[in-house]
Amino acid sequence: MFAIPPLRDDGPGHEMTESYDGAIHIQMPDSAEDTESLLFVLYDPLGTAYKRFNPNTPVLVQGALKLAIKYECETIRARIVENLEADWPQTLAQWDARRLEATIARSEHGLRPNGKVDGLYLDDRLPEPASAIRIASDFNIPSILPAAFYHLALINTDADWDKYRANPITEGKHLRFGARTARWNILDKTDLMRLVHGQKLIAAYTRAIGTDIFGSRCPRNAKGCSNARTDCWKYLQENAPVSMDDPLDILHDCMNLHDIFTDLPCATCSSDITTLAEKKRHELWRSLPAFFNLL
């Protein structure tokens, strides 16, 4: 790739056959954008492209990853993949850790009148799913796809990354209040079909929570348990912290009813709800590859 032009056999000092203003001129067969991306990774290994949770990481490293694969630079390829995987959980425990960090960040931004921390909106400090899906699909990084697709499923299709930033007075005003966006225009037909398929199954999974977790009868026939179960589910439907589109979040609340309610079902029912919600949550996480047709 960076082969030096050969020396001339004739002439004093055997000058290089190609030079410009005294500097060696090397012909590059790859695009300037891809080469620039690789050079940034080589000469600035701790730079912007590798900043944790940087929503631009997939865009910044795409060219470098393309050339690393082309020229079999396995160390560079592995490092890029490792950094992408660090932003996108592969386990439910990792998802919960990222969820907590995002919740804390959202609270921090909510305290600022302009919605910015260190000059950045919340959306500028968290990974962006569409570009992650694009790079993972193009360069065979399946490990980050389930989490990226699930996250994308929670974002409104009107919340476009470029549109919000091009129109700060209109659409962009929502960034001030913690809106999340995606680069919808870089997704292809296959990506969108997978997304729609997954959203339908996730919606069905959410609807089933009411029956599967709160629809059972109290094994002790305790007075008031049925009403308490109904009230819990009704409250979650009306006051979900994010939305009813996020069953992982809803099930997390089901596991922690004691933090939300004072009028709970009996101890046996509460324990059963917690156990079943945890089971359903793990089941959902394991099902994400199938939900989004990634298998």
C-alpha positions as CSV (number, residue, x, y, z in Angstrom):
1,M,0.0,0.0,0.0
2,F,2.7,2.5,1.0
3,A,5.3,1.1,-1.4
4,I,8.1,3.5,-2.1
5,P,8.7,4.3,-5.8
6,P,11.9,2.5,-7.1
7,L,15.2,4.3,-7.5
8,R,16.3,5.2,-11.0
9,D,19.3,3.3,-12.2
10,D,20.7,6.3,-14.0
11,G,21.5,9.8,-12.9
12,P,23.4,11.1,-9.9
13,G,22.4,9.8,-6.5
14,H,19.9,7.4,-8.2
15,E,17.0,9.8,-7.6
16,M,13.5,8.6,-7.1
17,T,11.5,8.2,-10.2
18,E,8.6,10.2,-8.7
19,S,8.8,13.2,-6.5
20,Y,7.1,16.6,-6.0
21,D,9.0,19.6,-4.8
22,G,11.6,17.3,-3.3
23,A,9.1,15.1,-1.5
24,I,8.4,11.5,-2.5
25,H,5.3,11.1,-4.6
26,I,3.4,7.8,-3.9
27,Q,0.4,6.8,-6.0
28,M,-2.4,5.6,-3.8
29,P,-5.0,3.2,-5.4
30,D,-7.6,3.9,-2.7
31,S,-9.9,6.9,-2.2
32,A,-8.5,10.0,-0.4
33,E,-11.3,9.6,2.2
34,D,-10.5,6.0,3.1
35,T,-6.7,6.7,3.2
36,E,-7.3,9.7,5.4
37,S,-9.4,7.6,7.8
38,L,-6.6,5.0,8.0
39,L,-3.9,7.6,8.6
40,F,-5.9,9.1,11.4
41,V,-6.1,5.8,13.1
42,L,-2.4,5.1,12.6
43,Y,-1.1,8.5,13.7
44,D,-3.8,9.4,16.3
45,P,-4.7,6.1,17.9
46,L,-6.3,7.7,20.9
47,G,-8.1,10.4,18.9
48,T,-11.7,11.3,18.3
49,A,-12.5,8.1,16.5
50,Y,-12.0,6.1,19.6
51,K,-13.6,8.3,22.1
52,R,-16.1,6.3,24.1
53,F,-19.7,6.5,23.1
54,N,-18.8,8.9,20.2
55,P,-21.8,8.7,17.8
56,N,-19.5,9.5,14.9
57,T,-17.2,6.5,15.5
58,P,-18.6,4.3,12.8
59,V,-18.4,7.1,10.2
60,L,-14.9,8.0,11.2
61,V,-13.4,4.5,11.1
62,Q,-15.3,3.1,8.1
63,G,-12.5,3.9,5.7
64,A,-9.8,2.7,8.0
65,L,-11.7,-0.6,8.5
66,K,-12.2,-1.0,4.8
67,L,-8.4,-0.7,4.1
68,A,-7.4,-2.7,7.1
69,I,-9.4,-5.6,5.7
70,K,-8.2,-5.0,2.2
71,Y,-4.5,-5.0,3.1
72,E,-4.9,-7.6,5.9
73,C,-3.9,-5.3,8.7
74,E,-5.4,-7.6,11.3
75,T,-4.2,-5.6,14.3
76,I,-5.9,-2.4,13.1
77,R,-9.1,-4.3,12.1
78,A,-9.3,-6.0,15.5
79,R,-8.8,-2.8,17.4
80,I,-11.5,-1.0,15.4
81,V,-14.0,-3.9,15.9
82,E,-13.1,-3.9,19.6
83,N,-13.9,-0.3,20.0
84,L,-17.2,-0.6,18.1
85,E,-18.1,-3.6,20.4
86,A,-17.3,-1.6,23.5
87,D,-20.1,0.9,22.6
88,W,-22.7,-1.8,21.8
89,P,-23.6,-4.4,24.5
90,Q,-23.4,-8.1,23.7
91,T,-25.0,-9.1,27.0
92,L,-28.0,-8.0,29.0
93,A,-25.8,-7.0,31.9
94,Q,-23.8,-4.8,29.6
95,W,-27.1,-3.3,28.3
96,D,-28.2,-2.5,31.8
97,A,-24.8,-0.8,32.5
98,R,-25.2,1.4,29.4
99,R,-28.8,2.1,30.3
100,L,-27.8,3.3,33.7
101,E,-25.1,5.5,32.3
102,A,-27.5,7.0,29.7
103,T,-30.1,7.6,32.5
104,I,-27.5,9.5,34.6
105,A,-26.4,11.5,31.5
106,R,-30.0,12.4,30.7
107,S,-30.5,13.7,34.2
108,E,-27.4,15.7,33.9
109,H,-28.5,17.3,30.7
110,G,-32.0,17.9,32.1
111,L,-30.5,20.3,34.6
112,R,-29.0,22.5,31.9
113,P,-31.2,25.3,30.5
114,N,-29.8,24.8,27.0
115,G,-29.7,21.0,27.3
116,K,-25.9,20.9,26.7
117,V,-23.0,19.6,28.8
118,D,-19.6,20.6,27.6
119,G,-21.2,22.1,24.5
120,L,-22.9,18.8,23.5
121,Y,-26.4,17.6,23.5
122,L,-27.2,14.2,25.0
123,D,-27.5,12.9,21.4
124,D,-23.9,13.9,20.8
125,R,-22.7,11.9,23.7
126,L,-24.3,8.5,23.1
127,P,-23.8,5.9,20.3
128,E,-25.9,6.3,17.1
129,P,-27.4,3.0,15.9
130,A,-27.9,3.5,12.2
131,S,-24.3,4.1,11.4
132,A,-23.4,1.2,13.7
133,I,-25.7,-1.1,11.7
134,R,-24.3,0.1,8.4
135,I,-20.7,-0.6,9.3
136,A,-21.5,-3.9,11.0
137,S,-23.5,-5.1,8.0
138,D,-20.8,-4.0,5.5
139,F,-17.9,-5.4,7.4
140,N,-19.3,-8.5,9.1
141,I,-19.5,-7.4,12.7
142,P,-22.7,-9.3,13.8
143,S,-22.0,-8.9,17.5
144,I,-23.2,-5.3,17.7
145,L,-26.3,-5.7,15.5
146,P,-28.9,-7.0,18.1
147,A,-28.3,-4.0,20.5
148,A,-28.0,-1.5,17.6
149,F,-31.3,-2.7,16.0
150,Y,-33.1,-2.7,19.4
151,H,-31.9,0.8,20.1
152,L,-32.9,2.0,16.6
153,A,-36.4,0.5,17.1
154,L,-36.9,3.0,20.0
155,I,-36.2,6.1,17.8
156,N,-38.9,7.9,15.9
157,T,-38.3,7.8,12.1
158,D,-38.9,11.6,12.1
159,A,-35.9,12.1,14.4
160,D,-33.2,12.3,11.7
161,W,-29.6,13.1,12.7
162,D,-28.9,15.4,9.8
163,K,-32.3,17.2,9.7
164,Y,-32.2,18.0,13.4
165,R,-28.7,19.6,13.1
166,A,-29.5,21.4,9.9
167,N,-32.7,23.0,11.4
168,P,-31.8,23.9,15.0
169,I,-34.8,26.2,15.4
170,T,-37.5,23.7,14.2
171,E,-36.7,20.0,14.4
172,G,-33.4,20.6,16.1
173,K,-35.1,22.2,19.2
174,H,-35.9,18.7,20.4
175,L,-32.2,18.0,21.0
176,R,-32.3,20.4,23.9
177,F,-34.8,18.1,25.6
178,G,-32.8,14.9,25.2
179,A,-34.2,13.7,21.9
180,R,-32.3,10.8,20.3
181,T,-31.8,10.7,16.5
182,A,-30.5,8.3,13.9
183,R,-28.9,8.5,10.4
184,W,-31.9,7.0,8.7
185,N,-30.7,7.8,5.2
186,I,-27.7,5.4,5.3
187,L,-29.9,2.3,6.0
188,D,-30.7,0.1,3.0
189,K,-33.9,-1.9,2.3
190,T,-32.7,-5.0,4.1
191,D,-31.9,-2.9,7.2
192,L,-35.4,-1.3,7.2
193,M,-37.2,-4.6,6.6
194,R,-35.3,-6.1,9.6
195,L,-36.3,-3.1,11.7
196,V,-40.0,-3.3,10.8
197,H,-40.0,-7.0,11.5
198,G,-38.4,-6.5,14.9
199,Q,-40.6,-3.6,15.9
200,K,-43.7,-5.7,15.3
201,L,-42.4,-8.6,17.4
202,I,-41.2,-6.2,20.2
203,A,-44.7,-4.6,20.3
204,A,-46.3,-8.0,20.6
205,Y,-43.9,-8.9,23.4
206,T,-44.8,-5.8,25.3
207,R,-48.5,-6.4,25.0
208,A,-48.1,-9.9,26.3
209,I,-46.5,-8.6,29.5
210,G,-49.9,-7.7,30.9
211,T,-51.2,-11.2,30.5
212,D,-48.0,-13.2,31.2
213,I,-46.9,-11.3,34.3
214,F,-49.9,-9.5,35.7
215,G,-52.7,-11.8,34.5
216,S,-52.1,-14.8,36.8
217,R,-54.2,-15.4,39.9
218,C,-52.8,-15.1,43.4
219,P,-51.7,-18.6,44.6
220,R,-52.8,-17.6,48.1
221,N,-56.1,-16.1,47.0
222,A,-55.1,-13.0,48.9
223,K,-57.7,-10.3,49.0
224,G,-56.9,-7.4,46.7
225,C,-54.0,-9.0,44.8
226,S,-56.0,-9.1,41.5
227,N,-56.7,-5.4,41.7
228,A,-53.2,-4.6,42.8
229,R,-51.8,-6.5,39.8
230,T,-54.2,-4.6,37.4
231,D,-53.3,-1.3,38.9
232,C,-49.5,-2.0,38.6
233,W,-49.9,-2.8,34.9
234,K,-52.1,0.2,34.2
235,Y,-49.6,2.5,35.9
236,L,-46.7,1.1,33.9
237,Q,-48.7,1.6,30.7
238,E,-49.5,5.2,31.5
239,N,-46.2,6.2,33.1
240,A,-43.5,4.2,31.4
241,P,-40.2,6.1,31.9
242,V,-39.3,5.9,28.2
243,S,-42.3,4.4,26.3
244,M,-44.2,1.2,26.0
245,D,-42.0,0.5,22.9
246,D,-39.2,-0.6,25.3
247,P,-40.1,-3.9,26.9
248,L,-36.6,-4.3,28.4
249,D,-37.2,-1.2,30.3
250,I,-40.8,-2.1,31.3
251,L,-39.7,-5.5,32.5
252,H,-36.9,-3.9,34.5
253,D,-39.6,-1.9,36.3
254,C,-41.6,-5.0,36.9
255,M,-38.6,-6.5,38.7
256,N,-38.5,-3.4,41.0
257,L,-42.2,-2.8,41.8
258,H,-41.3,-2.0,45.4
259,D,-39.4,1.1,44.2
260,I,-42.5,2.4,42.3
261,F,-45.6,1.3,44.4
262,T,-46.7,1.3,48.0
263,D,-49.9,-0.7,47.4
264,L,-48.3,-3.9,46.1
265,P,-49.7,-7.4,45.6
266,C,-49.0,-9.9,48.4
267,A,-45.4,-10.9,49.0
268,T,-45.8,-14.2,47.1
269,C,-47.3,-12.4,44.1
270,S,-44.6,-9.7,44.2
271,S,-41.9,-12.3,44.3
272,D,-43.5,-14.2,41.4
273,I,-43.7,-11.1,39.3
274,T,-40.1,-10.2,39.9
275,T,-38.9,-13.7,39.0
276,L,-41.1,-14.0,35.9
277,A,-40.1,-10.5,34.7
278,E,-36.4,-11.3,35.0
279,K,-37.0,-14.6,33.1
280,K,-38.9,-12.8,30.4
281,R,-36.3,-10.1,30.1
282,H,-33.5,-12.6,29.5
283,E,-35.7,-14.4,27.1
284,L,-36.3,-11.2,25.1
285,W,-32.6,-10.4,25.0
286,R,-31.8,-13.8,23.6
287,S,-34.6,-13.4,21.0
288,L,-33.3,-10.2,19.5
289,P,-31.3,-11.8,16.7
290,A,-34.4,-13.7,15.6
291,F,-36.7,-10.7,16.0
292,F,-34.5,-8.7,13.6
293,N,-33.8,-11.6,11.2
294,L,-30.1,-11.6,12.0
295,L,-29.7,-15.4,12.2
